[in-house]
């Protein structure tokens, strides 16, 4: 029989005021908010340091927020010259605009209180981030077209973090280091510790050196959804979702959600829904940090989308891509072999986004539609028929303008194309092969107005808070581009502040 000296018990470390689980945008905003409220903060990230940043790293760093005027917007940009400002055309994007867009694309399912908090605190949170060293620039390359000598911004999304997603993460970590926040990598949270009253008092973790228990007065879960977990994707999203490519980090496997459910948290939101995109057909199974988000292909409103049979299956021009790309990513999964193709001619190649010009792209080019179909292994007769019928249906008497909903659509074909329809008649033709890439899942935990996690009896769980992609109730079916990072920041800031106040109290 082994004696007491032969039994190695898990080590218990000294108490922290707030422990944040996760290392992406929402987690770092929670940590910064808790720290400035006076808490001793520890961040736990199960990924190695080389993979820091979660899904935030794999974004363009765009934030959707409300603003009343261009002058108000300009105060967020550090070094925009008068000449550059004079070349920008930006319509106001009011709180009403933001709220209406969010409710419209989520089919009125978004929780109204959460939506209002997101909208009303969006600009204040962006300014708060700026005060903590996050710098912003206009999204000239992704959210504007040059029309009449000016950059016309569209779709309610204007600013991105300097350096995109990687830049955002670098700036947030630099701010955390300056604030004295400790971050531990390769540290996987495995279990929430509670007392006999159900209060969270600590967290069990596993590291390469072994297991330990960390005491804390509050925990903020901000460790992402379950998009990198094939079993959970199939269970909740449905058939074939285990075959989708993962756009971002391989470390978002639903750990935070599962830990909370184990102590009685209420599942909430659209568990069968997710954010997905059109992703290069031959991209790896998880995100590539060198390529970042450039496997995505978002200029489809300027061309045609077809499947292997050469048939169109969506209205490419139903709306600005900000409001359709998530649900169209899902639509590709339902096509034969989960494959689709974006087809363009020479009239629009120069205004396609930069992601179409990277080396790691699956594409073909040919002087004829039939030749292009053969190179991409699309049914030639099907594609030729589709293009011929589409060209004949284009409303050629309406002017083409990619910066507005131009009304240049089609007549007499199904599905229609509502805007930006142009005949494919300027060879050589170019086609890009895509599949479905999943970004994050919509189902998760329910939180209250302070960011505290709610249990199955509709009561807040003492000491437990949530933020970011593991919070349910905000996004259903679809989402407006740039709202994910913004929600992570708004609710991360809220959760961190509330956790710190509770810990100090």
Wavefront OBJ file of the C-alpha trace (Angstrom):
o trace
v 0.000 0.000 0.000
v 1.450 3.417 -0.909
v 1.904 5.825 1.949
v 0.930 9.515 1.991
v 4.363 10.490 0.701
v 3.798 8.391 -2.433
v 0.558 10.145 -3.443
v 1.019 13.283 -5.545
v -1.954 15.609 -5.091
v -2.789 18.381 -7.549
v -1.026 21.584 -6.627
v -3.132 24.551 -5.460
v -1.879 28.025 -6.299
v -2.578 31.328 -4.589
v -5.877 33.048 -5.236
v -6.584 35.451 -8.068
v -9.424 37.946 -8.196
v -10.413 37.063 -11.762
v -9.336 34.207 -14.026
v -10.128 34.588 -17.728
v -10.295 31.379 -19.774
v -9.349 31.965 -23.399
v -6.856 34.096 -25.274
v -8.712 35.821 -28.110
v -10.286 39.247 -28.550
v -13.148 38.748 -26.063
v -10.814 37.251 -23.456
v -8.274 40.057 -23.703
v -10.990 42.727 -23.492
v -12.345 40.975 -20.387
v -8.881 40.824 -18.857
v -8.139 44.495 -19.554
v -11.525 45.541 -18.179
v -11.100 43.492 -15.000
v -7.576 44.792 -14.475
v -8.546 48.452 -14.780
v -11.328 47.794 -12.243
v -8.624 46.855 -9.755
v -8.565 43.060 -9.979
v -5.563 40.744 -10.049
v -6.107 38.975 -13.363
v -4.810 35.699 -14.755
v -5.454 34.609 -18.356
v -5.416 30.887 -19.164
v -4.906 29.822 -22.789
v -4.735 26.135 -23.679
v -3.025 26.858 -27.007
v 0.738 27.335 -27.178
v 1.947 30.918 -27.437
v 2.590 30.486 -31.169
v -1.178 30.056 -31.601
v -2.259 32.910 -29.355
v -5.256 35.006 -30.319
v -7.958 32.432 -30.937
v -10.210 33.180 -33.896
v -9.456 36.898 -33.698
v -6.130 36.225 -35.406
v -7.942 34.811 -38.452
v -10.097 37.874 -39.101
v -9.583 41.091 -41.018
v -9.923 42.962 -37.712
v -13.103 44.766 -38.822
v -15.447 46.162 -36.153
v -19.056 47.137 -36.832
v -20.214 50.024 -34.656
v -22.693 52.880 -34.755
v -21.662 56.453 -35.605
v -23.609 59.593 -36.447
v -21.237 61.311 -38.863
v -17.975 60.961 -40.732
v -16.401 63.551 -38.429
v -17.284 61.376 -35.419
v -15.774 58.383 -37.178
v -12.633 60.280 -38.140
v -11.692 60.989 -34.522
v -10.985 57.263 -34.143
v -8.401 57.244 -36.939
v -4.996 58.376 -35.852
v -3.305 59.785 -38.945
v -5.911 60.257 -41.666
v -4.885 63.244 -43.773
v -7.326 65.842 -45.082
v -6.595 64.622 -48.604
v -7.432 61.017 -47.689
v -10.561 62.128 -45.843
v -11.716 64.096 -48.890
v -11.533 60.893 -50.969
v -13.861 58.974 -48.648
v -17.637 58.792 -48.931
v -19.170 57.315 -45.777
v -22.845 57.425 -44.869
v -23.724 57.626 -41.156
v -24.414 54.266 -39.566
v -26.779 55.019 -36.713
v -27.760 52.868 -33.767
v -31.098 52.290 -35.486
v -29.293 51.131 -38.646
v -27.145 48.702 -36.666
v -30.052 47.325 -34.664
v -32.259 46.932 -37.741
v -29.498 45.139 -39.660
v -28.843 42.770 -36.770
v -32.506 41.892 -36.297
v -33.122 41.584 -40.045
v -30.325 39.111 -40.781
v -31.049 37.027 -37.666
v -34.718 36.757 -38.709
v -35.775 38.731 -35.605
v -34.417 35.991 -33.331
v -31.625 37.973 -31.668
v -32.301 38.751 -28.017
v -33.459 42.399 -28.082
v -31.719 43.341 -24.841
v -28.403 41.860 -25.965
v -28.764 43.502 -29.360
v -29.454 46.902 -27.810
v -26.466 46.618 -25.483
v -24.217 45.674 -28.383
v -25.455 48.557 -30.508
v -25.441 51.225 -27.815
v -22.037 50.330 -26.421
v -20.339 49.617 -29.736
v -18.704 52.984 -30.393
v -17.887 53.570 -26.722
v -16.112 50.209 -26.672
v -14.106 51.014 -29.808
v -13.015 54.269 -28.167
v -12.167 52.380 -24.976
v -10.007 50.027 -27.028
v -8.278 52.972 -28.687
v -7.371 54.349 -25.268
v -5.708 51.001 -24.570
v -3.517 51.118 -27.640
v -5.677 49.606 -30.380
v -5.231 51.657 -33.552
v -7.762 51.882 -36.389
v -7.626 52.505 -40.135
v -10.275 52.594 -42.902
v -10.994 49.325 -44.724
v -10.202 50.704 -48.177
v -9.378 47.297 -49.658
v -12.347 45.316 -48.379
v -15.239 47.706 -47.732
v -14.948 50.376 -50.415
v -15.038 50.716 -54.183
v -13.536 53.667 -55.989
v -16.340 55.350 -57.925
v -15.958 58.779 -59.516
v -12.543 59.290 -57.944
v -13.757 58.624 -54.387
v -13.785 55.579 -52.148
v -17.417 54.755 -51.485
v -17.819 52.691 -48.288
v -20.762 50.326 -48.109
v -22.455 47.851 -45.797
v -22.035 49.709 -42.489
v -18.470 48.510 -41.897
v -15.660 51.064 -42.156
v -12.756 50.544 -39.738
v -10.359 47.709 -39.015
v -7.543 47.285 -36.537
v -4.122 48.186 -37.896
v -2.592 44.949 -39.151
v -5.949 43.185 -39.398
v -6.630 40.268 -37.067
v -2.958 39.564 -36.283
v -2.415 43.255 -35.574
v -5.441 43.392 -33.293
v -4.172 40.463 -31.239
v -0.649 41.876 -31.000
v -1.967 45.231 -29.771
v -4.279 43.612 -27.216
v -1.488 41.470 -25.801
v 0.829 44.465 -25.654
v -1.835 46.363 -23.717
v -2.284 43.418 -21.351
v 1.443 43.194 -20.703
v 1.580 46.925 -19.981
v -1.283 46.510 -17.503
v 0.528 43.721 -15.665
v -1.817 40.899 -16.699
v -0.278 37.433 -16.495
v -0.980 35.042 -19.378
v -0.276 31.310 -19.136
v -0.144 29.347 -22.379
v -0.367 25.557 -22.744
v -2.791 25.657 -19.812
v -6.070 23.878 -20.426
v -8.980 24.559 -18.080
v -10.709 21.257 -17.372
v -13.217 21.841 -14.592
v -14.889 24.632 -12.638
v -14.595 24.317 -8.849
v -17.667 25.261 -6.809
v -18.487 25.381 -3.121
v -21.554 23.856 -1.447
v -23.591 26.939 -2.379
v -22.786 26.627 -6.073
v -20.367 29.563 -6.154
v -17.376 29.229 -8.496
v -14.260 29.353 -6.328
v -11.573 27.980 -8.574
v -10.650 26.206 -11.744
v -8.811 22.954 -12.417
v -6.222 23.074 -15.190
v -3.837 20.722 -16.957
v -0.410 21.774 -18.203
v 2.572 19.852 -19.635
v 3.927 19.820 -16.073
v 0.796 18.286 -14.578
v -2.519 19.262 -13.028
v -3.279 22.027 -10.564
v -6.166 23.919 -9.062
v -6.236 27.697 -9.211
v -8.261 29.549 -6.628
v -10.144 32.621 -7.776
v -13.056 34.813 -6.791
v -14.510 34.937 -10.317
v -14.080 33.229 -13.683
v -14.773 34.709 -17.106
v -15.248 32.054 -19.784
v -14.189 33.440 -23.179
v -12.784 30.344 -24.850
v -14.818 30.284 -28.041
v -17.392 27.940 -29.481
v -17.178 24.290 -30.582
v -16.408 24.808 -34.278
v -13.109 22.879 -34.066
v -14.806 19.838 -32.502
v -16.074 17.537 -35.316
v -18.183 15.455 -32.942
v -20.008 18.458 -31.493
v -20.420 20.022 -34.949
v -22.121 16.884 -36.231
v -24.252 16.483 -33.107
v -25.565 20.049 -33.084
v -25.160 21.447 -36.611
v -26.078 18.280 -38.483
v -24.997 16.002 -41.282
v -21.713 16.729 -43.101
v -20.594 19.517 -40.778
v -17.730 17.301 -39.663
v -16.455 17.705 -43.246
v -16.313 21.498 -43.166
v -12.929 23.186 -43.005
v -12.207 25.115 -39.813
v -11.426 28.693 -40.754
v -9.518 29.547 -37.576
v -7.873 28.007 -34.544
v -7.993 24.239 -33.925
v -8.238 24.888 -30.172
v -11.888 26.038 -29.974
v -13.391 22.679 -29.065
v -16.170 23.784 -26.731
v -14.303 23.253 -23.443
v -15.661 26.372 -21.742
v -19.234 25.574 -22.741
v -18.953 21.997 -21.475
v -17.449 23.068 -18.145
v -20.306 25.484 -17.563
v -22.971 22.960 -18.541
v -21.469 20.495 -16.067
v -22.277 22.836 -13.174
v -25.800 23.572 -14.379
v -25.489 26.441 -16.873
v -28.409 26.929 -19.253
v -27.745 26.119 -22.934
v -28.893 29.063 -25.014
v -29.042 30.406 -28.549
v -28.958 28.823 -31.988
v -27.174 25.520 -31.329
v -27.763 24.316 -34.891
v -26.456 27.564 -36.396
v -22.993 28.875 -37.123
v -20.909 31.473 -38.916
v -19.488 29.974 -42.097
v -17.845 31.277 -45.250
v -16.827 30.234 -48.728
v -13.326 28.859 -48.242
v -10.753 27.629 -50.734
v -11.513 24.065 -51.785
v -8.011 22.830 -51.024
v -7.399 24.746 -47.802
v -6.135 22.702 -44.811
v -8.535 21.331 -42.216
v -7.662 24.145 -39.807
v -6.519 27.718 -40.262
v -3.040 28.467 -41.579
v -1.522 31.383 -39.654
v 0.600 32.414 -42.641
v -2.435 32.693 -44.918
v -4.793 33.967 -42.204
v -8.268 34.744 -43.507
v -7.235 34.873 -47.172
v -8.629 31.431 -47.966
v -12.063 33.116 -47.878
v -13.574 34.324 -51.139
v -15.965 37.247 -50.660
v -16.282 38.964 -54.054
v -18.997 36.588 -55.251
v -21.601 39.413 -55.657
v -19.602 40.519 -58.712
v -19.880 37.181 -60.510
v -21.781 33.892 -60.593
v -21.783 30.978 -58.131
v -22.401 27.504 -59.543
v -22.096 23.901 -58.362
v -20.492 20.896 -60.048
v -23.529 20.596 -62.319
v -23.000 24.159 -63.509
v -26.199 25.339 -61.811
v -26.631 28.511 -59.779
v -28.139 28.006 -56.308
v -28.230 31.451 -54.621
v -28.909 35.077 -55.506
v -25.319 36.339 -55.493
v -26.493 39.946 -55.426
v -29.253 39.709 -52.822
v -27.427 42.176 -50.564
v -23.969 43.481 -49.752
v -21.691 40.557 -48.961
v -21.627 41.669 -45.274
v -25.182 40.398 -44.946
v -25.065 37.217 -47.060
v -21.642 35.586 -46.804
v -22.412 33.647 -43.611
v -25.535 31.930 -44.929
v -23.987 31.384 -48.371
v -21.077 29.586 -46.747
v -23.628 27.208 -45.304
v -25.386 26.888 -48.683
v -22.209 25.520 -50.285
v -22.196 22.605 -47.828
v -25.482 21.434 -49.353
v -24.093 21.236 -52.893
v -22.704 18.064 -54.510
v -19.368 17.162 -52.893
v -19.678 20.336 -50.784
v -18.150 22.271 -53.669
v -18.977 25.472 -55.529
v -17.293 27.776 -58.023
v -17.193 31.542 -58.348
v -16.996 32.609 -61.991
v -15.819 36.065 -63.204
v -14.789 37.746 -66.438
v -12.249 40.460 -67.137
v -14.679 43.332 -66.417
v -14.421 42.797 -62.652
v -11.091 41.081 -62.025
v -9.389 44.324 -61.021
v -11.902 44.979 -58.228
v -11.881 41.513 -56.659
v -10.599 41.444 -53.090
v -6.917 40.751 -52.421
v -7.607 37.184 -51.279
v -8.143 36.186 -54.919
v -4.514 37.001 -55.727
v -2.712 34.880 -53.146
v -0.504 31.953 -54.171
v -2.571 29.401 -52.214
v -5.687 29.498 -54.373
v -7.599 26.906 -56.410
v -8.439 28.539 -59.748
v -8.550 28.065 -63.494
v -8.665 30.380 -66.507
v -9.794 29.872 -70.076
v -10.919 31.809 -73.129
v -14.224 29.933 -73.245
v -16.864 29.018 -70.693
v -16.765 25.403 -71.840
v -12.983 25.279 -71.481
v -13.183 26.791 -68.008
v -15.781 24.189 -67.009
v -13.508 21.329 -68.129
v -10.536 22.693 -66.199
v -12.594 23.059 -63.020
v -14.395 19.731 -63.563
v -17.796 21.400 -63.811
v -20.346 19.856 -66.154
v -19.590 21.782 -69.390
v -23.096 21.649 -70.867
v -24.602 22.731 -67.559
v -22.305 25.743 -67.138
v -22.669 26.860 -70.752
v -26.469 26.718 -70.429
v -26.428 28.621 -67.119
v -24.172 31.393 -68.427
v -26.130 31.728 -71.665
v -29.443 32.074 -69.821
v -27.941 34.457 -67.288
v -26.413 36.718 -69.947
v -29.746 36.983 -71.725
v -31.550 37.850 -68.478
v -29.326 40.758 -67.377
v -31.072 44.162 -67.212
v -28.556 45.961 -69.410
v -30.428 49.278 -69.283
v -29.442 49.777 -65.613
v -25.982 51.128 -64.744
v -23.547 48.925 -62.838
v -22.252 50.350 -59.547
v -20.607 47.962 -57.048
v -20.653 50.545 -54.217
v -24.459 50.744 -53.942
v -27.387 48.386 -54.399
v -27.602 49.330 -58.055
v -30.759 47.406 -59.012
v -28.992 45.957 -62.031
v -30.575 42.536 -61.785
v -31.990 39.804 -63.978
v -35.400 38.944 -65.395
v -36.885 35.517 -66.003
v -34.368 33.203 -64.316
v -34.346 31.353 -60.995
v -32.686 32.163 -58.734
v -32.582 35.817 -59.776
v -29.620 38.082 -59.266
v -30.908 41.266 -57.625
v -27.924 43.616 -57.995
v -24.567 43.864 -59.785
v -25.572 41.561 -62.641
v -23.296 41.782 -65.676
v -23.079 39.416 -68.640
v -20.092 37.099 -68.623
v -18.779 38.107 -72.033
v -15.215 39.376 -71.591
v -12.709 36.510 -71.751
v -10.538 35.076 -70.464
v -12.896 33.746 -67.824
v -11.635 32.887 -64.349
v -13.118 30.458 -61.830
v -12.296 29.829 -58.167
v -13.197 26.572 -56.393
v -14.584 26.855 -52.850
v -16.052 24.760 -50.081
v -17.476 25.602 -46.647
v -15.265 26.984 -43.901
v -16.743 27.270 -40.407
v -15.759 30.282 -38.289
v -17.698 29.938 -35.041
v -20.862 28.398 -33.632
v -23.914 30.377 -32.490
v -25.086 28.195 -29.590
v -23.690 28.567 -26.108
v -24.423 29.946 -22.660
v -27.005 32.446 -21.479
v -25.770 35.557 -19.694
v -27.628 38.335 -17.879
v -27.231 42.098 -18.169
v -23.994 41.980 -16.150
v -22.438 39.190 -18.199
v -23.082 36.585 -15.491
v -23.859 33.047 -16.663
v -27.427 31.859 -15.987
v -28.271 28.361 -14.738
v -31.156 26.078 -15.704
v -33.290 27.533 -12.934
v -32.885 31.014 -14.480
v -30.572 32.153 -11.677
v -27.110 33.670 -12.081
v -24.239 31.354 -11.160
v -22.172 33.206 -8.542
v -18.643 33.882 -9.710
v -19.138 32.813 -13.354
v -19.240 35.161 -16.356
v -19.199 34.642 -20.119
v -18.164 36.558 -23.232
v -17.381 36.051 -26.888
v -18.352 33.184 -29.150
v -19.486 30.876 -26.322
v -22.371 33.227 -25.461
v -25.652 32.330 -27.150
v -28.675 34.465 -27.928
v -27.261 37.120 -30.240
v -26.682 35.505 -33.643
v -29.181 33.238 -35.408
v -29.059 31.932 -38.993
v -26.814 34.773 -40.158
v -24.920 37.806 -38.887
v -23.754 41.220 -40.125
v -20.039 41.310 -40.941
v -17.850 42.830 -38.240
v -20.387 42.181 -35.475
v -18.521 39.184 -34.047
v -15.382 41.028 -32.957
v -17.541 43.915 -31.783
v -19.712 41.629 -29.643
v -16.624 39.963 -28.209
v -15.248 43.347 -27.162
v -18.530 44.745 -25.790
v -19.460 41.675 -23.746
v -15.855 40.943 -22.826
v -15.498 44.412 -21.372
v -18.817 43.977 -19.548
v -17.948 40.534 -18.126
v -14.485 41.582 -17.009
v -15.778 44.659 -15.213
v -18.614 42.771 -13.530
v -16.327 39.927 -12.466
v -13.854 42.362 -10.938
v -16.552 44.252 -9.044
v -17.982 40.994 -7.683
v -14.519 39.721 -6.705
v -13.640 42.896 -4.858
v -17.051 42.930 -3.160
l 1 2 3 4 5 6 7 8 9 10 11 12 13 14 15 16 17 18 19 20 21 22 23 24 25 26 27 28 29 30 31 32 33 34 35 36 37 38 39 40 41 42 43 44 45 46 47 48 49 50 51 52 53 54 55 56 57 58 59 60 61 62 63 64 65 66 67 68 69 70 71 72 73 74 75 76 77 78 79 80 81 82 83 84 85 86 87 88 89 90 91 92 93 94 95 96 97 98 99 100 101 102 103 104 105 106 107 108 109 110 111 112 113 114 115 116 117 118 119 120 121 122 123 124 125 126 127 128 129 130 131 132 133 134 135 136 137 138 139 140 141 142 143 144 145 146 147 148 149 150 151 152 153 154 155 156 157 158 159 160 161 162 163 164 165 166 167 168 169 170 171 172 173 174 175 176 177 178 179 180 181 182 183 184 185 186 187 188 189 190 191 192 193 194 195 196 197 198 199 200 201 202 203 204 205 206 207 208 209 210 211 212 213 214 215 216 217 218 219 220 221 222 223 224 225 226 227 228 229 230 231 232 233 234 235 236 237 238 239 240 241 242 243 244 245 246 247 248 249 250 251 252 253 254 255 256 257 258 259 260 261 262 263 264 265 266 267 268 269 270 271 272 273 274 275 276 277 278 279 280 281 282 283 284 285 286 287 288 289 290 291 292 293 294 295 296 297 298 299 300 301 302 303 304 305 306 307 308 309 310 311 312 313 314 315 316 317 318 319 320 321 322 323 324 325 326 327 328 329 330 331 332 333 334 335 336 337 338 339 340 341 342 343 344 345 346 347 348 349 350 351 352 353 354 355 356 357 358 359 360 361 362 363 364 365 366 367 368 369 370 371 372 373 374 375 376 377 378 379 380 381 382 383 384 385 386 387 388 389 390 391 392 393 394 395 396 397 398 399 400 401 402 403 404 405 406 407 408 409 410 411 412 413 414 415 416 417 418 419 420 421 422 423 424 425 426 427 428 429 430 431 432 433 434 435 436 437 438 439 440 441 442 443 444 445 446 447 448 449 450 451 452 453 454 455 456 457 458 459 460 461 462 463 464 465 466 467 468 469 470 471 472 473 474 475 476 477 478 479 480 481 482 483 484 485 486 487 488 489 490 491 492 493 494 495 496 497 498 499 500 501 502 503 504 505
